[in-house]
Amino acid sequence: MERKDDETIGLKTILVNYLLHWKLILGVGIFTVILAILYLLLYPKTFETMARVQIQDENSLLSSGSLALGEAAGLMKSFGLGGLSSGSIVIDDEIATFTSNSILSEMIYKLGLYAEYTKPYSFYRLYKEKPLVVTADSTTLYNLDYVIKFAVSVSPGKVNIKAKIKTENWKGSFQFNELPAVVKMEQGEFIFDHTDMGRANPDYKMNVTVRPLNAVADDLVEEFTIEELSKTSNVIEFLASDYEKQRTKDMFNLLIVLYNERAKEYKNELGARSMVFLDERINNILSDLAKVELDIEDYKSKNRITMVESDVQYYVEYMKDLQMKLIEAEAQSHVIKLMDAFVKDTANQYKIIPSLFTSGQESENNPLALYNQALLERERLIRNSSGMDNPLIGPVTLQIEKLREGVHQMINNSYQSAQLVIKELKDKEASLFSRMGEVPAQERVYINYKRQQEILQGIYLILLQKREETVLALAQSKEKAKIIDPAFTMPRPVAPRKLYAAIGIVLLTLVITVGWIYGKEQLNDLIREFQRVKK
């Protein structure tokens, strides 16, 4: 009981001791209140901007059975070529595309976000309401390795521009009579020009910071929150906070537009090259089919055969299933050989490889799809840089060579698998033929001719349906990312928060007061101890 009373007395003593410093507590409280007021007044009002899109399967329309072409439907289905559908959408892959450095860099370049505009002694980044704009070509910005800061002073008849590269310890100064003006540096050319606001009042000062596109893109990845709305949907949600509402809305809207443009460009280019490939193969098959039909006609005339089918009806019925399987297997093998010949042709080294594989093999992550995407990326880099001088082309070319080995292996494995199936079916066929000893040799030759004809007809129907599906896919106008909610800004600001200011007042007041009193007591104890030891 006495121990409890002692603890109570000790606690009261501490509280009374702290309350005796009420002036200190009041002073610190006033100081923290001032800090909180400054936070509420000076911190820019920040708003949250949101957008939502639904990723659509571009091939879903073509995956239905209504597009089958007669007997080709069953044959196509057995090969897995019944449609262009690539299966379920992988949302993580689409998010990776939205956050990729290349698409963000393109968005930054088109909006001019590589240049940050601030007034002297201000940290607010201007967006639309700025008197000056700085532009540079994409090659300069992609090759830029460091930040360049410009201090621009504009007055009637005089323009002074000071440039500084802090990491290189470099400074420069440029004078012009008026804008627009071109600042030529070792890093490239930068064009300075008035906006409408600047032309109306050509007397101002402005600080401009030009940053590399890749660096700005990396920072935006950290600022953006791009994630799937739920695990069971194909909806992607975009979130970002900024005190400049229009800037974030423009970024989200343009990012969606660029994503759809790239998806459409990839689909059109792949489809166009597939059409060329299919047309060539269809013409070759028609030529082979005409030759086989002439051979059948000559053989029947030479051997005076009229209706061989009626003579061998029993065996035909017996072998029907086996014959169909063999036709399908050989047709599949022939299709694979067509692709193999296209891949091995050195003239096609950097050409898109049209896919005739099954829908399961046509996923966006198989070697063939990755190889085609890498080729399109290489061509885009070459177009953007007007030649082979872009440093990004080399790594992409090396990646293409590695992916090409995977494509060779995939085609070879598919061909070997098809050959094994054909061998097994022919072994079974030979076993059946051995029981057909009474069938004349000419009838066996005729059956072989008919089988060649049916194989070519099957291949022709496969290629024809694939061509029609490609035409329909190219004719579709729907966008891959369907906009559910265009970018919009929440009406209530997310910062500064009054609750945070109040919590900060309480915590800072307690921490500073307690720390001051405790530190002062400890210092006094040390002084007294030092004086006692000295005596």
Secondary structure, DSSP 4 states (H G I P E B T S, - for coil): -HHHHHHHHHHHHHHHHHHTTHHHHHHHHHHHHHHHHHHHHHSPPBEEEEEEEEE--TTGGGGSGGG--TTHHHHHHHHT-S-----S--HHHHHHHHT-HHHHHHHHHHHTTTEEEE-TT--PPBSSS-SEEEE--HHHHHH--S-EEEEEEEETTEEEEEEEEGGGTEEEEEEESSSSEEEEETTEEEEEEE-HHHHHS--EEEEEEE--HHHHHHHHHHH-EEEES-TT--EEEEEEEES-HHHHHHHHHHHHHHHHHHHHHHHHHHHHHHHHHHHHHHHHHHHHHHHHHHHHHHHHHHHT-S-HHHHTHHHHHHHHHHHHHHHHHHHHHHHHHHHHHHHH-GGGTTS-----S-TTTT-TTSHHHHHHHHHHHHHHHHHHHTSS--TTHHHHHHHHHHHHHHHHHHHHHHHHHHHHHHHHHHHHHHHHHHT-TTS-HHHHHHHHHHHHHHHHHHHHHHHHHHHHHHHHHHH----SEEEEEEEEE-SS--BS-HHHHHHHHHHHHHHHHHHHHHHHHHHHHHHHHHHHHH-
